[in-house]
Amino acid sequence: MNALAAHRHATICREIAAHDYRYYVLDDPAIGDVSYDGLQRELRAIEAEFPLLVTPESPSQRVSGAPRAGLRKVLRDVKMYSLDNAYAAADIAAFAARCAAALGPNTGLFCVEPKLDGASLEVTYEDGRLTLATTRGDGGEGEEVTANVRTIRSLPLAIAHAGKLTLRGEVVFYKRSLVALNEARELEGNEPFANARNAAAGSLRMIDPREVAKRPLRVLFYQLLEGPSLHASHSESLAFLRSLALPTHGLEVVVSPDAMGPELTRLEGVRASYPYETDGAVVKVDSYAGQGELGFTSKYPRWAMAYKFAPERARTRVTDILVQVGRTGALTPVAALEPVLLAGTVVSRASLHNAEQIAELDVRIGDDVFVEKAGEIIPQVVGLALDFSAPRGLPFCMPTVCPGCGEAVSLELRDELRPELGAKAKLRCTSRRCPAKIKGALLHWSRRFAMDIAHLGEALVELLIDTQTVTDVASLYDLTFDKLATLDRMGDKSAQNILEAIERSKNRAFSRVIVGLGIAQIGQVAAKQMGERIGSLEALLALSPEALRAELETIHGFGDKMIESVIAFVGDEEMRALLMDLRARNVGRPEEIAAVVEGPLTGHRVCVTGTLSKKREAVQEAIRRAGGTIHDSVKKDTTMLVAGDKVGQAKFDQAKKHGVRVMSEAELEAFITPP
């Protein structure tokens, strides 16, 4: 091997790593793009001439050459816990008091740092080389995404450390990067990402690392899980990571218990200045000895708590009030806004929910309003910011005809309301061929929890319906390359990706087809029960109304309204024709009829609600394996309510009313786990 080439290769690798650190971590580039690209070209030229110089740590090897078949599950040695949440200063004070009561005079200091709003990640280095990266998963088991993580340029592929180093952090988008990415997606006809968290999580789990490399992801570490035992505290470990040129947020502050409140207030005040999204702050006992003494509950570390900031609010102007029509025909008012940056994305529309909300807020076209993101995802108007000296527009009135098709709309009054309170009623279009309803049905059909058809965003669905290329969900499966290629701004690669995604959806389970159809009263749990009871679309069509009723009556939790809704749907002439069209196109994989399972929960009907340490689907599957059946909501024959965090009082009230036993996730696990 040429010694001069080897020396130059090593020098270029060090230079590129240093420039990546300055650009992606310090946000302080030392050279321009042209010079940086020149280094990359010289590196590839040397490696082409001397292939033995190519190592996994070379900057040329960040992106692998082919997509993977799927994501491998990895069982981790140390569970990745969630954090308990606090929403008021009193909650943090109570947390500090609990720590002091347990640790006594050894309580020590607390570390306060921003809570990053992205996708959790665990990374392992062995003898200085990046060897493994996994997603959070359910905490105990994650998905291996090493090839994807190697594409993140803020993360070094090699570090100056011998032995094993295991780190935890967050994959994030910088605000400016997400805005640019969303603008590019909209130009391509794709849906913009709702927030940085969704964008990061979706990018991290992509199958093709070459596509991930196109996303401007960053990683910031917040925990040293395994490494040198010399550190006495969390803050010392973060300083150690920075000494290895590993990216951290670099904003932790160690304070006394009395100073935590002011520090949280300060962080909330400057959150908008951070380049990435933060939805709160994390308070931790800084001492590792203290953390070890406090330990964990079944869900949370006792030595840490997340303090959630109030939702970000932006002021803007209502330029119009539009009325959208959903797949069920419900008419929903939406405020068109002067674009404003809110929680990392540019917002130009916000929900007004219904006529009742418009009347309560008295929102009019031309008004200045305050906008927040409900659940940090959906923009909504929350109040007026009026200058009463300026003239206002006329009060807004809901339309009497459907804006999607021009047909008259019907008024559905809530049971408890008087007819004269029409402003509080739900307006609905009843036309079967309303283009807006068909668009809504297609979008619902393509959603992840239904048929999971990637690349079928709102802009493309509108184009397919407006050009009459697609007329219902069944006709999606008649799309060809030639039909798609004639659409505006449709490239060959995009057309092929769409066709492949539609073809893959044919193999979704029968229960997913039921979800996608959007039958009234039938949610995801009920659809799963139907799928396991009836088995296939062919079997469903073969049942007479009487036989279908008999089958549905055997499913725990299916009440009269649910049964009548299914029978009416299957018996409707147009809906039945749609089902037959789907069957003719081989849509929906048959499911095995579920056998009766005997176990600790046999005879129990369980509703699961709230935020859990595992995915809700995993908890529900554990209940089924233990012999129980699932209820979507608390009903009179529900026997158990498994309640996580953030459960509405209404659920508890219903449980009390019907004498339903309420238990935590940990109590459920103990109940179904053999002694």
N, C-alpha and C positions, 0 to 999 in steps of 0.2 A: 504494500500500500504506500502511496506517495505521502511522505511525512509532511511536506509543505501543504498539500491539499487537506490532510487531516487537521493540521494546525489552523488553517484558514476556516475549515468547516466548524471546528469547535468555537472559534472566535465569533463567527456569524451567529451560531446558536445562542451564545451568551448575549450578543448584541440584540437579537430579536427578542429574547426573553426580557431583557432590561427595558426595551422599548414597549413591549406589551404591558409590563408592570407600570411604567410611567403613564401610558395612555389609558389602560383599562382599570387601573387601581387608583393611581394618584390623579388621574384626569389632567395630566400635565405633560403632553407630548413634547419630545425633544427634537424630533425630525418630522418632515412632511410626508405625505402619502407616497410621493414619487420616490423619495429616498428609501422609505420602508419597503416598497414594492421591489426596488432594486436589490435590496438584501435578500428578499425571498427568491427572486429569480437567480441570483448568484448561488444561493444554497441549493436550489433544485438542479442547477447545472453541474455543480460539484458532485452531488449524489448520483446524477445520471452517469457521470464518468467513473465514479468510484462507489458502486452500490454497497460495498461493505461498510461504508460510513453511515448508512441509514440505520437508525435505532428507533425504538418506540418513542424516545424522548425528543426526537428531532421535530422542530416546528413544522416540517413538511408532512408529518404523520398525524396531525391533529384530526384530520377527517379521513375515516375509512372509506373504502371504495365501493361498498355495496350495502343495501338495506339488510336488516336482520329478519329472521322469520317471525320473531316475537320477543317479548320481554320475559327474561328468566326471573323466577322468584328466588329471593335470598332471605334466609332466616338469620336475623342478626342476634349477636350475643347479648347485647344490652338493649332493652326496649327503648324506643323513642317515645317519650311521654308527651301528652298535651300539657298546656298550662292552664291553671285555674284563672278565671277572669275577674277583674275588679273594675267597677264603673264609677266609683266615687272615692274621694280621698279617705273617707272613713273606712272603706274596705282595705286600703293599703295600710292604714294605721292598725287595723285589727290583725292583718297579716304580720306586721312587725311585732305586735304584742305577743302573738302566738309563738313566733320564733324566740323572742326574749324569754318567755315563760319556759320554753323547752331547753334553751341553751344557758340561761342564767347569765352570769357575768362574762361568759365566753361568746356572747352573741356577735360582737364585733361590728364590722361595717357592712354596708349593702352596696352592690353594684347596680347602677341604673343605666340602661342603654335603650336605644330605639328598638321597637318590635318591627322587624322587617316583614313586608307584605308580599310574599312570593311563594315558592315551592320548596319545602324542606328537602335536604339532601344530606347523605352521609358519604364521606370520602375516606379512602384508606391509601396511605403511602407505605411502601415497604422498601427499606434501604434506599430511600430517596426517590423511588419511582411510583407514579400514580398507578395503582393496580385495581381499584374497585370503586364504583360509585353506585349508590342505590337511592331510590325514592323513599319517602316516608312509609308509604303503604298503610297498613293498619297499625303501625308502631312496632310490632314484633316481626313482621315480614315485609320487605320492600321489593321493588323491581330493579333489576340490574340495568343501569343506563350509562355504563362506563364510556362506551363509544360516543354517546351524545355529549357527555360532560367534557370529554377531551377537546371538543370544538370550542369550549368557552375560553377565550383568550386571556381573561383575567386570572385564570387558574394555571399555575405552572405545572408542566408535565414532570418536572424533576426538581427536587429540593435538596439542600445540603444538610441532610439528616440521616443518620444510620438508625436501623431498627424500624419498628412499626409506629405509625402515627395515624390515629383515627379521629376525624374531625366531623363536626356537624355544622351546617350552615343553611343559607337560603339562596336559591336561585332567583334572581330579580331582573326586571327590566328597568333601566333608567327611564324617567318620565319622557324625556325628549325622544328616546329611542322608540318607545311604544307609540308615541304620536306619529312618528315617521312610518313605523311599520303598519299602523292602522290606515294611514293615508294610502300607502302602497296597496294594501289589501282591498280597499274600496275601489281603487282604480282598476284592479283586476276582477272586480265583481264579487269579491268575497266579503263575508261579514267581518266587521272590525271586532277586536277583542273587547269584552266588556270591562276588563280591568287587568292590572299587571299580574295579579295572582293567577287568573285563568290562563293568561298568555304564557306565563312561565311554566305552569304545570303541564299544559298541553304541549309545549315545545319540548319539555324534558322527556316526554313519553313517546315522541315520534319514532317511527320504525327506521327511518332512513337518516343516518347522521349527516349526510350531505345536505339535507333540508334543514336540519338543526343548525348547521354552520351558517346558514343565511340569516338566522335570528340573532339579534344583538344581545345575547344573554350575558349576565354577570353572576358571579357567585361571591358571597360574603360569609365568612365563617364567624360563628358566635360561641362555639364550644369545642374545647379539646377533650375528647372522650378517652383516648388512650395515647400515652406518650411518656415523656419524662416524668418521673415521680418527685422531682425536686421542687415543683411549684407548690406553694402553700395556698394559692388563691386563684380564683377565676380570672381576675384582672391581670395577674402575672402571666397566666397561660396565653391570654390574648396578645400581650406584649411579645411573648415568645414567638407566636405565629407570625406577627409582623416582622420579626427579625429574620424569618425565613422567606420573606417576600410573599407570604400568603395573604390574601385579601381579607380584611375584616372591615366592619363599619368604622372602627377607630374612634367611636364617640362615647365609650363607656366612662362613667364617672363614679368614683367610689365615695360614698357619703355616709354620714351617721344617720341613725333612724330619724332624728329630728329634721334633717335636711332633705329627706326624701320628697316631701310634699312640694317644696319650692323647686326642686330639680324636675319633678314631673310637670309642673306648671311651665317651667322654662322650655322643656322639650316640646310640649304641646304648642307653645308659642312660635317655635322655630321650625316646626315640622315641614312647612311649605318650602323651606330653603333647601331641604335635602334633595339630592338628585333622584332618589328612589322613593317609592311609596312607603309610608309607615302608618299603621293603624293603631299604634299605642306605644307603650314602653314596657320593658321587662325589668322587674326588680328581683335581684337574687342575693342571697347570703353569699358574700364574697369568699369567705373562708371555706376551703374544701373539707376541713375537719368539721365545721358547722354543718355543711351540707350532708356529710356522711352521718352525723348524729340525728339529723332531722328525718332523713330517708324519704320514702314515697308512700302515697296512698295507692289504691289500685289503678288510679287514673293520672294523678298529678304528683310532681315533686313537692314536698312540703316546704322546700327552701326557696321557691320561686313563685312569682305571680305576675300575670300580664295585666297592665292597667290600660284599658281601652279609651282612646280619645273620643271626644264627641265627633259626630260625622262632619266632614268638611262641608262648608256652605259657600256658594258663589252667588253673586248678584248679576242678573242679566235682564233682557227685555223680551216680552212675549210679542212675536211678530205675527203670529196667527194661531188659531185654535182649530186643529184638524180632528176628524173623527175616523178612527180606525175600526175595521170590521174583522172580528176574529173568526176562527173556524166554526164556532157554534152560532155565529151570527150576532153575537153581542157587540154593541156599539160602545167604543171607549174613546173619550176625548183625550187629546194629546196636545200639549203646548209646543208650538214651534218657537225656538229661541234664537236670539243672536248668539252665535257660538261662544262658549266660555269654557276655560280649562277648569275641570273639577275632578279632584282625586285621580289625577294622572291621565285623564282622557278628555278630549274636546267634546262637550255636550251641546247638541243642537236641538234636542227634543226631550221632553220630560212628561211623565204621566200626570194626568189630572184625575184619573181613576173613574169618575162617574159624574153625572150631572149634580148629584148631591154635594160632591166635593167642590165643584166649580161655584155653586151657589154659596157654600159656606165660606170659601175664601174670597168670593166676589172677584175672581180673576177675569180680566178683560184684555182684549187685544190692545197692545201698546203699553200695558202696565209693566213696571219694573218689579221683578219677583226674586225671591230667594229659592235656590235649588239645592237639594241634597241628594245623596244616593241611598236609597232604601237598601239596607243590608250591604252597603258599600258596593252595590251593583246597579240597581235600576234608578235612574234619575227621576226625581219627583219634585213638583212645586210644593213648597211648604209654607209660603207666606208672601205677602205683598211688601214692597219697599216703595211706598207711594210718595210722590210729591203732590200734595193736595191742591197746590196752586195751578197745576197743569190740567187741561181738560182730559176727560177719560172717554174711552169708547163705550159703545152700548153694551149692556149685559149680554152674555152669550146664551143662545138657546140651542138645544139639541135638535137635530133635523127630524123631519117627519117622514122622510124617505131615505132608503139606504144609499150612502155615498158610493157604494161599490157597484150597485146594479140599478138603482133608481126605483126599486120596488118599495111599497109602503112598509113601514116597520110596525111591529106589535109592541105593546107595553105589558111587561110582566111585573106586577106589584108583589112586593114581599108580603108574606102572610100577615105580619104584624102592622102593616101600614094601611092607612085609609086611602081610598081611591083619589082623593083630592091632592094627595102629596105626590103628584106625578113626577116631580123633579127628582124624587128619591127612588123611582122605579128603574128597572132594567129595560132598555130598548133592544130589540132583537130583529134582525132580518130573517125572514122565514123562507126566502127563495132558495130552491135547491141548486140553481145554476149560478148563484152569485159568484163572480170571479174572486172577490175578496175572501169569501168563505173557502173557496177551493184552494187559494194560496195558503190560508191558515191551516187547512187540512194537510197540505203537502209539507209544510214546515214542521207540523206536529209529527207526521209520519217519519220524517228524516231525523228527528232528535235522537240524542245518544241513548236515552232510556227506552226508545221505541225501536225503529229499524236501523238507527245509527248509520246514516248515509252521509259520509264526509263530502265536502265541496258543494253541497246543495244549500247554499245560503239564500238569504232573502232576495237579493238582487237577481240571482239566477232564476229563482222560482217565479218572480214577477215576470221576467222575460219569457219563460216557458209558457205561462198562462196567457199573457198578453198577446203572444204570437200564436196561441192555440196549438203549440207543439205538444203540450200535455193538457189533458182535460180532467184527470183524476189520478189517484195514486196508482191504479193499475196500469194506466198508460205510460207511467214512468218507465216500465219494463219493456216498452216498445221503442224506446229511444235508440237511435243508431248514431254512428259517428257522423254520417252525412247530415242527419237532421241537426245535430249540435253544431257542426262546422258552419252552418249557414247563419247562426246567431251572431249578433254584433259582439265584437271583442272576445270571441271564443277561439283560443289557440288550440293547436292540435294536441299538445300535452294536456291542457286542461280538459278537453273533451274526453281524452282517453282516461284520465283520472276519474272523471264523473261516471263514465260507463263502468269502470272497474268497481267503484264504490257501490253503484246500484246492483251490479251482479252479485257482489258479496252479501248484500242485504237479503238476498233470496234465502240464504241459509240461516237467518235468524229464527229462533224458536217460535213456535205457534203462539205462545203467550205474548211475545213481543209484537206479533201482528195484531193481537187484540188491543194492546196498548196503543199502537199506531192508529188504529181505527177510531179511537177516541169515543167509545161508547159511553153515553151518559151514565153516571153512577159507578163506572168500573175504572178503578185506579190500578196502579201497578201490582199491588198485592192481590186484588181480586182477579186481575188478568192472569197472574201466575197460578192461582187456584183453578181458574177455568182451564188453563192450558194443561195442567196436571190431571184434571178430571175428564176432559173431553178428548184431548190428545192431538187433534189435527183439524185443519180447515175442512178437509173432506168429511171427517166425522161430524163436524158441526153442521154442515150443509145437509147431511143425511138424516138428521134428527127432525122429527115432527115437532110442532109447538108443544104438544103434551109430553113427548119424550124429553125435549130440552128442559122443560119445567121440572120434570122429575130428576134430571141430572143436577140441575142447579140447586134444587132444594136439599140435596145431600151435602152441599158445600157449607161448612160452618161460616157464619157471618153474612151469608147472602140473605138479605131481607126481601120483602115483597117488592119494594121499589127497584132494587137491583135486578131481580128476576124479570120483572115486567119490562124493564129497559132493554135487557138483552133479547128477550123474545120479540119485542117490537122492532128492534134493530134488524135481527135476522129475518123477520117476517116482512119487512118493508121491501117492496118490489125493487126499488133502485139500489138499496143497500145489498140485497141478496144478489143482484146482478153484479155488483162490485166484488162481492166475495167469490162468485164463480169466476170472474175475470182473473182475480188473484190466484185462484187455484189452477186455472188453465195456464198461468205463467209460472207455475211451480214455486210460488212465493210462500215461505214459511216452512221450517223444518218440523216434522211431527215430534211430539214429546211423548215419553213413556208415561202411561197412566200411573200416577203415584200410588204406591202400595201403602196400606195403613201401617203407620209406625207406632210401636209401643214404646213408651219411655216415661221419664219423670213428669212430662207435661201432657201426657195423654188425657184428653178430656178438657184441657185448658185452651181458652181462646185469648190470645195475647195481643195487645196493642203496644207498639214500640214508638216512642216519641222523644224529641229533644236531641241535643248534641251528644254523641257517644264517642268512646275511645276507638271504636271500630266503625267501619261502614255499616249503615243500617241494614243493607242487604245481607251482610255477614251475620249480624245478630239474628235476623229473621230466619236465616237458613239454619242456624244453631237451634233455634226454637223448633223448627220443623223436624230436625233430626232427633229431637228429644220427644217427639210425639205431639207437639202443640200445633195449633192453627193460628193464622195471623189475621188480625182485624186492622183495617185502615184507620179506624177511629174507635173511640170508646162507645160501646153500645150496651143495651140492657143485658145481653148475654155474654159480654166480655168478662173474663175472670181475673185477668192480670193486666196491669199497666206498668211497663218497664220505662222509667223516666230518666233521661239523661239531664244535661244542662239546658237552660233557656226554654223551659216548658211553660206554655201559657196557662194561666190560672183556670181557663175554661176546661182544660183536660182534667185537672184535679177535681174541679167541681162535678164534672160528669162521673168521674170515678167514685166520688163520695156518694153521689145520688144513686148510683146503681150498686153500691157495695163492692166495688172492684178493688182488689188488693194492689197496692202500689209498691213497687220495689225498684231498687237501683240496678244498674248493669252488673255490679259486683255481686249483689244478692241473687240475681238471675243465674250468673255463672256458678255460684255455690249451690243453687237449687238443682241445676241440671248436671252438675259434675259428680260422678260417683265418688263416695267416700274412700 
